[in-house]
């Protein structure tokens, strides 16, 4: 059978090779670099040969003329114009046609965003020399010498290149320092692009006009979010064919066209708790109709009686790899426990499919079938409603069960094992939920199913093995505050300083927290601000930074007293104590120890958009703030002076006693 010769440098080359393999047509794919070889992946059948190494026109002529190829396809990168010219010339010398596979172009509208198109690197350099700010260069290393040689201030350049030794050496040779070189291999999501641009404080993105396959939309979206201007090197217009048109020109062995490609059907199905009796009729039909069934061992074991081919796979990338390298299975069912929409592996499997090209575009129909979820099943066995319950998981993750139980009064939890249940029981006791009802289900839907009810203290020595769930119910607890505003007298104080109730309420309002905020409370004292932040950001995390040992003990006591599970006390003095912590979204500075500028510098280095609220009493601190306003540009800046007076009874009269005025400063870049 004649093979197709593909010169590849893009994901389209891989897609073409995969499409040909599904037709049982062999392909030799030529790539220039080791990275190109990685993109193609390891050949897993006799239908694909990958050849790595750069070729000049003469070497291409020799390769094209050395075999009777079914077709020669140029699927190189849109900007590899010299290579495209060489392929065309080599084909002409051998009397062959070079079929040019074009990369699909997307929409070219950019509402609310400044995007400047240029035709040459020189135009881009000239424009950059007239602008200010750091430059995030996402054009690869090939054109890097032109940028470095042309841009007057090279300290502005931050270049993203492939993690290949020769690429790094090229950057070093051009005079770029280590912190200006970002070595990573794509694909890059919008979030990852945004994180990189924020890390280097980029004001300008420079990229090539590619397409979805080249990550162009994700780069543009990240630039828009950070407010960066975008310079786009326009690609030249060229003649060629789409993937479908190439396949039609090549045809298949029977003489059919690409329009006759058979679809592959992939079903991701939730099978309920695990037993066959718990599966829906729709999922049973999908299993009986499948050419092969994939899933974890427990899932696959339930359907062995169907006498279907099966394989124990549950990691998304491994499932995708199996599907691509076993085209003989046209109907594949992937079984997952419970429901595909509740803490399921379906999400990561779909992401792996997208990354591997298992999409409708490549003739794969992917569908999801729901199953009976564990909360619904367990609630029915207990004969209680599960509406209004917080649905959470401690299966390979940490979540704020304490905060959810206080807020909702009813929490359903997926658990790893018996140790996880014992740990949860200890936490419930520590945070004052000793009287809560605790219903534990083990091996639900199986013959050995067991349901045990009690209180947390009764599960401290729990030893049952198997898949566990729990329903926690606190029916008669005190209702938590809907807002901040815990009274000062509710905190254990000792001799540590504390941000007073009224100033604390105003400061919390200025912080503008969200449910998932990551907060630093710097100079936490008794932890009153930390507690209020933790209760407002139940899905987030609060780091209470304090150097005073007595205050650290008070923070732990107040954390338990107010059920603020998501506080982590950090012993030490800022800014040093902040260095190893995850980047914050918000920070409250109640005491800086004279290190305000250093603290703010580290905060904005970790996360430039951190929203900061500072409480200041002394005029010296306000002087530091005024200097900061001169040195930096802020999206939001505000200084409020708060004067609080409280009534005190003196005989038959009430007199107002004033507290120290406090400046509440809000800053956000």
PEUR-V31688 format. One record per residue. N is the residue number from 1. RES is the residue in one small letter. SS is DSSP state (H for helix, E for strand, - for the rest). PHI is phi in whole degrees, 0 to 359 (NA if undefined). PSI is psi in whole degrees, 0 to 359 (NA if undefined). Layout:
BEGIN
N|RES|SS|PHI|PSI + N|RES|SS|PHI|PSI
END
This chain:
BEGIN
1|x|-|NA|133 + 2|x|-|290|140 + 3|x|-|265|164 + 4|x|E|257|134 + 5|x|E|264|122 + 6|x|E|240|123 + 7|x|E|267|113 + 8|x|E|239|145 + 9|x|-|210|5 + 10|x|-|227|170 + 11|x|H|295|336 + 12|x|H|297|325 + 13|x|H|298|319 + 14|x|H|294|318 + 15|x|H|299|320 + 16|x|H|296|315 + 17|x|H|299|319 + 18|x|H|294|320 + 19|x|H|296|320 + 20|x|H|296|320 + 21|x|H|298|325 + 22|x|H|292|342 + 23|x|-|263|7 + 24|x|-|62|34 + 25|x|-|253|128 + 26|x|-|284|157 + 27|x|E|214|142 + 28|x|E|253|122 + 29|x|E|249|124 + 30|x|E|259|123 + 31|x|E|237|154 + 32|x|-|275|330 + 33|x|-|230|170 + 34|x|H|296|324 + 35|x|H|298|318 + 36|x|H|300|325 + 37|x|H|293|322 + 38|x|H|295|319 + 39|x|H|301|320 + 40|x|H|290|332 + 41|x|-|82|172 + 42|x|-|281|128 + 43|x|-|301|128 + 44|x|-|242|11 + 45|x|-|209|168 + 46|x|-|286|2 + 47|x|-|272|350 + 48|x|E|229|130 + 49|x|E|237|129 + 50|x|E|250|128 + 51|x|E|242|120 + 52|x|E|254|142 + 53|x|-|134|142 + 54|x|-|286|146 + 55|x|-|230|143 + 56|x|-|269|182 + 57|x|H|299|319 + 58|x|H|295|319 + 59|x|H|293|325 + 60|x|H|294|318 + 61|x|H|304|314 + 62|x|H|297|317 + 63|x|H|294|316 + 64|x|H|294|321 + 65|x|H|277|351 + 66|x|-|276|357 + 67|x|-|205|153 + 68|x|-|273|87 + 69|x|-|283|145 + 70|x|-|294|323 + 71|x|E|196|157 + 72|x|E|242|124 + 73|x|E|240|131 + 74|x|E|263|103 + 75|x|E|244|33 + 76|x|-|283|171 + 77|x|-|298|144 + 78|x|-|304|333 + 79|x|-|265|0 + 80|x|-|274|60 + 81|x|H|295|324 + 82|x|H|294|320 + 83|x|H|296|317 + 84|x|H|300|319 + 85|x|H|298|318 + 86|x|H|294|319 + 87|x|H|297|315 + 88|x|H|298|317 + 89|x|H|294|318 + 90|x|H|296|321 + 91|x|H|293|317 + 92|x|H|300|319 + 93|x|H|295|337 + 94|x|-|257|10 + 95|x|-|69|29 + 96|x|-|246|160 + 97|x|-|261|134 + 98|x|E|267|114 + 99|x|E|277|115 + 100|x|E|271|118 + 101|x|E|270|116 + 102|x|-|272|143 + 103|x|-|280|134 + 104|x|-|295|134 + 105|x|-|262|143 + 106|x|-|262|190 + 107|x|-|293|146 + 108|x|-|246|35 + 109|x|-|252|137 + 110|x|-|227|72 + 111|x|-|297|136 + 112|x|-|70|22 + 113|x|-|218|139 + 114|x|-|270|111 + 115|x|E|235|123 + 116|x|E|248|124 + 117|x|E|265|137 + 118|x|E|230|159 + 119|x|-|261|340 + 120|x|-|222|162 + 121|x|H|298|322 + 122|x|H|300|318 + 123|x|H|299|318 + 124|x|H|297|316 + 125|x|H|298|315 + 126|x|H|301|319 + 127|x|H|293|317 + 128|x|H|295|326 + 129|x|H|291|343 + 130|x|-|263|2 + 131|x|-|246|177 + 132|x|-|229|160 + 133|x|-|104|164 + 134|x|E|289|147 + 135|x|E|246|123 + 136|x|E|263|106 + 137|x|E|264|105 + 138|x|E|248|48 + 139|x|-|247|5 + 140|x|-|84|180 + 141|x|-|265|346 + 142|x|-|299|316 + 143|x|-|266|5 + 144|x|H|301|320 + 145|x|H|303|324 + 146|x|H|293|321 + 147|x|H|290|311 + 148|x|H|296|320 + 149|x|H|289|336 + 150|x|H|259|329 + 151|x|-|283|127 + 152|x|-|294|318 + 153|x|-|251|95 + 154|x|H|287|348 + 155|x|H|292|346 + 156|x|H|283|344 + 157|x|E|274|130 + 158|x|E|233|112 + 159|x|E|255|130 + 160|x|E|262|123 + 161|x|E|229|173 + 162|x|-|287|149 + 163|x|-|281|63 + 164|x|-|238|137 + 165|x|H|306|315 + 166|x|H|293|329 + 167|x|H|293|316 + 168|x|H|297|316 + 169|x|H|298|325 + 170|x|H|297|317 + 171|x|H|295|316 + 172|x|H|299|319 + 173|x|H|296|335 + 174|x|-|276|355 + 175|x|-|98|8 + 176|x|-|282|139 + 177|x|-|276|169 + 178|x|H|301|321 + 179|x|H|285|354 + 180|x|H|263|359 + 181|x|E|246|121 + 182|x|E|248|109 + 183|x|E|260|107 + 184|x|-|208|152 + 185|x|-|252|133 + 186|x|-|286|185 + 187|x|-|285|154 + 188|x|-|249|127 + 189|x|-|283|169 + 190|x|H|301|317 + 191|x|H|297|320 + 192|x|H|290|319 + 193|x|H|301|316 + 194|x|H|298|316 + 195|x|H|299|318 + 196|x|H|294|316 + 197|x|H|293|323 + 198|x|H|294|321 + 199|x|H|298|325 + 200|x|-|261|4 + 201|x|-|53|51 + 202|x|E|286|136 + 203|x|E|257|340 + 204|x|E|223|133 + 205|x|E|255|133 + 206|x|E|243|125 + 207|x|E|214|172 + 208|x|E|261|154 + 209|x|-|282|98 + 210|x|-|248|234 + 211|x|-|203|192 + 212|x|H|301|320 + 213|x|H|297|330 + 214|x|H|267|8 + 215|x|-|75|19 + 216|x|H|298|313 + 217|x|H|299|321 + 218|x|H|294|322 + 219|x|H|294|314 + 220|x|H|297|319 + 221|x|H|295|320 + 222|x|H|295|317 + 223|x|H|298|322 + 224|x|H|295|318 + 225|x|H|295|323 + 226|x|H|273|351 + 227|x|-|80|26 + 228|x|-|270|144 + 229|x|E|287|149 + 230|x|E|238|128 + 231|x|E|254|122 + 232|x|E|245|122 + 233|x|E|279|109 + 234|x|-|292|138 + 235|x|-|269|149 + 236|x|-|287|149 + 237|x|-|285|134 + 238|x|-|222|161 + 239|x|-|267|145 + 240|x|-|175|201 + 241|x|E|224|154 + 242|x|-|283|171 + 243|x|H|301|315 + 244|x|H|299|318 + 245|x|H|294|322 + 246|x|H|298|314 + 247|x|H|298|322 + 248|x|H|295|322 + 249|x|H|291|324 + 250|x|H|284|321 + 251|x|-|71|185 + 252|x|-|234|174 + 253|x|-|302|324 + 254|x|-|281|354 + 255|x|-|94|3 + 256|x|-|283|157 + 257|x|-|269|177 + 258|x|H|293|339 + 259|x|H|291|345 + 260|x|H|265|10 + 261|x|-|300|134 + 262|x|-|281|143 + 263|x|-|280|148 + 264|x|E|259|136 + 265|x|E|246|118 + 266|x|E|248|124 + 267|x|E|246|122 + 268|x|E|259|114 + 269|x|E|237|134 + 270|x|E|275|124 + 271|x|-|257|13 + 272|x|E|82|206 + 273|x|-|293|331 + 274|x|-|145|331 + 275|x|-|279|155 + 276|x|H|297|329 + 277|x|H|289|344 + 278|x|H|268|354 + 279|x|-|279|146 + 280|x|-|285|160 + 281|x|H|298|325 + 282|x|H|296|319 + 283|x|H|289|321 + 284|x|H|301|317 + 285|x|H|299|319 + 286|x|H|296|324 + 287|x|H|290|316 + 288|x|H|292|333 + 289|x|H|270|352 + 290|x|-|283|150 + 291|x|-|279|333 + 292|x|E|203|149 + 293|x|E|243|129 + 294|x|E|245|152 + 295|x|E|162|176 + 296|x|-|294|162 + 297|x|H|305|318 + 298|x|H|297|324 + 299|x|H|288|312 + 300|x|H|295|325 + 301|x|H|299|329 + 302|x|-|291|340 + 303|x|-|243|15 + 304|x|H|299|331 + 305|x|H|294|346 + 306|x|H|283|351 + 307|x|-|58|39 + 308|x|-|259|147 + 309|x|-|303|141 + 310|x|E|213|160 + 311|x|E|210|136 + 312|x|E|279|98 + 313|x|-|220|136 + 314|x|-|221|350 + 315|x|-|276|131 + 316|x|H|306|313 + 317|x|H|295|325 + 318|x|H|289|323 + 319|x|H|296|315 + 320|x|H|299|316 + 321|x|H|297|319 + 322|x|H|296|317 + 323|x|H|297|317 + 324|x|H|291|327 + 325|x|H|265|2 + 326|x|-|229|66 + 327|x|-|294|351 + 328|x|-|292|340 + 329|x|-|266|105 + 330|x|-|270|338 + 331|x|E|238|111 + 332|x|E|242|130 + 333|x|E|247|126 + 334|x|E|254|117 + 335|x|E|266|133 + 336|x|E|233|152 + 337|x|-|284|155 + 338|x|E|65|223 + 339|x|-|249|146 + 340|x|-|294|347 + 341|x|-|255|6 + 342|x|-|234|102 + 343|x|-|43|52 + 344|x|-|252|159 + 345|x|-|284|358 + 346|x|H|301|322 + 347|x|H|299|311 + 348|x|H|289|329 + 349|x|H|294|315 + 350|x|H|297|322 + 351|x|H|296|319 + 352|x|H|294|322 + 353|x|H|298|315 + 354|x|H|299|316 + 355|x|H|294|328 + 356|x|H|271|354 + 357|x|-|87|16 + 358|x|-|275|80 + 359|x|-|225|170 + 360|x|H|299|326 + 361|x|H|302|326 + 362|x|H|259|22 + 363|x|-|74|31 + 364|x|E|248|123 + 365|x|E|265|115 + 366|x|E|250|127 + 367|x|E|228|160 + 368|x|E|240|141 + 369|x|E|240|129 + 370|x|-|286|158 + 371|x|-|231|178 + 372|x|-|285|121 + 373|x|-|280|153 + 374|x|H|297|323 + 375|x|H|298|318 + 376|x|H|294|316 + 377|x|H|296|312 + 378|x|H|294|318 + 379|x|H|298|322 + 380|x|H|293|324 + 381|x|H|291|326 + 382|x|H|278|347 + 383|x|-|60|45 + 384|x|-|230|152 + 385|x|-|286|148 + 386|x|-|250|6 + 387|x|-|296|140 + 388|x|-|84|351 + 389|x|-|283|145 + 390|x|E|281|130 + 391|x|E|258|117 + 392|x|E|222|168 + 393|x|E|218|135 + 394|x|-|248|20 + 395|x|-|275|93 + 396|x|-|75|20 + 397|x|-|206|169 + 398|x|-|245|135 + 399|x|-|220|158 + 400|x|-|276|77 + 401|x|H|296|321 + 402|x|H|300|310 + 403|x|H|297|321 + 404|x|H|292|321 + 405|x|H|293|319 + 406|x|H|295|322 + 407|x|H|283|316 + 408|x|H|261|332 + 409|x|-|82|351 + 410|x|E|210|124 + 411|x|E|226|130 + 412|x|E|259|132 + 413|x|E|231|130 + 414|x|E|274|138 + 415|x|E|237|154 + 416|x|-|287|305 + 417|x|-|196|187 + 418|x|H|297|323 + 419|x|H|297|321 + 420|x|H|298|321 + 421|x|H|292|319 + 422|x|H|297|319 + 423|x|H|296|318 + 424|x|H|298|319 + 425|x|H|298|317 + 426|x|H|297|319 + 427|x|H|296|318 + 428|x|H|300|320 + 429|x|H|293|317 + 430|x|H|300|325 + 431|x|-|260|18 + 432|x|-|82|22 + 433|x|-|253|33 + 434|x|-|298|336 + 435|x|-|266|2 + 436|x|-|292|147 + 437|x|E|282|136 + 438|x|E|229|114 + 439|x|E|250|124 + 440|x|E|242|128 + 441|x|E|248|135 + 442|x|E|233|131 + 443|x|-|55|49 + 444|x|-|302|138 + 445|x|-|81|348 + 446|x|-|272|162 + 447|x|-|304|329 + 448|x|-|272|16 + 449|x|-|308|138 + 450|x|E|220|134 + 451|x|E|236|126 + 452|x|E|235|133 + 453|x|E|241|145 + 454|x|E|181|207 + 455|x|E|242|164 + 456|x|H|308|322 + 457|x|H|298|336 + 458|x|H|277|355 + 459|x|H|247|13 + 460|x|-|292|336 + 461|x|-|246|23 + 462|x|-|299|134 + 463|x|-|231|1 + 464|x|-|300|141 + 465|x|-|260|159 + 466|x|-|119|186 + 467|x|-|280|126 + 468|x|E|242|147 + 469|x|E|223|162 + 470|x|E|216|146 + 471|x|E|242|121 + 472|x|E|254|134 + 473|x|E|226|125 + 474|x|-|237|96 + 475|x|-|274|327 + 476|x|-|245|23 + 477|x|-|284|160 + 478|x|-|295|139 + 479|x|-|287|130 + 480|x|-|287|158 + 481|x|-|297|142 + 482|x|-|281|340 + 483|x|-|230|182 + 484|x|-|285|170 + 485|x|-|128|34 + 486|x|-|292|135 + 487|x|-|294|146 + 488|x|H|304|322 + 489|x|H|293|348 + 490|x|H|279|349 + 491|x|-|262|143 + 492|x|-|282|123 + 493|x|-|253|315 + 494|x|-|61|218 + 495|x|-|257|4 + 496|x|-|283|148 + 497|x|-|292|154 + 498|x|-|218|136 + 499|x|-|290|121 + 500|x|-|293|158 + 501|x|H|307|312 + 502|x|H|289|316 + 503|x|H|294|323 + 504|x|H|298|318 + 505|x|H|296|316 + 506|x|H|295|317 + 507|x|H|297|320 + 508|x|H|296|321 + 509|x|H|297|318 + 510|x|H|291|331 + 511|x|H|295|327 + 512|x|-|54|59 + 513|x|-|288|158 + 514|x|-|239|165 + 515|x|-|304|327 + 516|x|-|255|20 + 517|x|-|296|146 + 518|x|E|253|115 + 519|x|E|242|136 + 520|x|E|258|125 + 521|x|E|253|102 + 522|x|E|264|120 + 523|x|-|78|57 + 524|x|-|287|340 + 525|x|-|60|237 + 526|x|-|284|346 + 527|x|-|91|17 + 528|x|H|296|318 + 529|x|H|291|320 + 530|x|H|302|315 + 531|x|H|298|313 + 532|x|H|297|319 + 533|x|H|295|316 + 534|x|H|296|323 + 535|x|H|287|329 + 536|x|H|282|323 + 537|x|-|253|66 + 538|x|-|298|331 + 539|x|-|268|2 + 540|x|-|253|210 + 541|x|E|212|143 + 542|x|E|237|125 + 543|x|E|258|115 + 544|x|E|264|106 + 545|x|E|263|122 + 546|x|E|208|137 + 547|x|-|265|342 + 548|x|-|278|117 + 549|x|H|302|320 + 550|x|H|297|318 + 551|x|H|295|323 + 552|x|H|299|321 + 553|x|H|295|321 + 554|x|H|295|323 + 555|x|H|301|315 + 556|x|H|296|320 + 557|x|H|295|315 + 558|x|H|291|328 + 559|x|H|302|314 + 560|x|H|285|321 + 561|x|H|301|321 + 562|x|-|255|13 + 563|x|-|56|40 + 564|x|-|265|71 + 565|x|-|302|326 + 566|x|-|271|27 + 567|x|E|262|136 + 568|x|E|238|117 + 569|x|E|282|131 + 570|x|E|243|118 + 571|x|E|278|127 + 572|x|-|146|178 + 573|x|-|247|136 + 574|x|-|285|147 + 575|x|-|272|347 + 576|x|H|302|320 + 577|x|H|293|345 + 578|x|H|272|345 + 579|x|-|301|319 + 580|x|-|269|5 + 581|x|-|273|157 + 582|x|-|296|154 + 583|x|-|300|139 + 584|x|-|272|160 + 585|x|-|259|333 + 586|x|E|219|153 + 587|x|E|215|137 + 588|x|E|246|128 + 589|x|E|246|104 + 590|x|-|266|339 + 591|x|-|202|127 + 592|x|-|251|351 + 593|x|-|60|29 + 594|x|-|80|9 + 595|x|-|248|30 + 596|x|H|303|310 + 597|x|H|296|320 + 598|x|H|294|320 + 599|x|H|297|312 + 600|x|H|296|323 + 601|x|H|300|317 + 602|x|H|290|320 + 603|x|H|301|313 + 604|x|H|284|339 + 605|x|H|289|320 + 606|x|H|291|318 + 607|x|-|205|101 + 608|x|-|303|335 + 609|x|-|261|15 + 610|x|-|304|129 + 611|x|E|272|125 + 612|x|E|242|133 + 613|x|E|240|127 + 614|x|E|244|134 + 615|x|E|258|123 + 616|x|E|232|138 + 617|x|-|252|320 + 618|x|-|275|151 + 619|x|H|291|334 + 620|x|H|296|320 + 621|x|H|294|320 + 622|x|H|296|325 + 623|x|H|298|318 + 624|x|H|299|319 + 625|x|H|296|317 + 626|x|H|299|321 + 627|x|H|295|321 + 628|x|H|298|320 + 629|x|H|296|331 + 630|x|H|284|325 + 631|x|H|277|332 + 632|x|-|236|158 + 633|x|-|259|135 + 634|x|-|237|141 + 635|x|-|288|325 + 636|x|E|220|128 + 637|x|E|217|139 + 638|x|E|202|138 + 639|x|E|234|123 + 640|x|E|237|132 + 641|x|E|262|128 + 642|x|E|248|122 + 643|x|-|243|121 + 644|x|-|242|133 + 645|x|E|233|137 + 646|x|E|240|145 + 647|x|E|285|136 + 648|x|E|234|139 + 649|x|E|276|129 + 650|x|E|231|101 + 651|x|-|66|235 + 652|x|-|269|3 + 653|x|E|245|158 + 654|x|E|246|119 + 655|x|E|250|143 + 656|x|E|275|124 + 657|x|E|253|119 + 658|x|E|279|145 + 659|x|-|261|167 + 660|x|-|302|135 + 661|x|-|294|144 + 662|x|E|234|135 + 663|x|E|269|127 + 664|x|E|252|111 + 665|x|E|253|130 + 666|x|E|243|128 + 667|x|E|226|135 + 668|x|E|210|125 + 669|x|-|287|NA
END
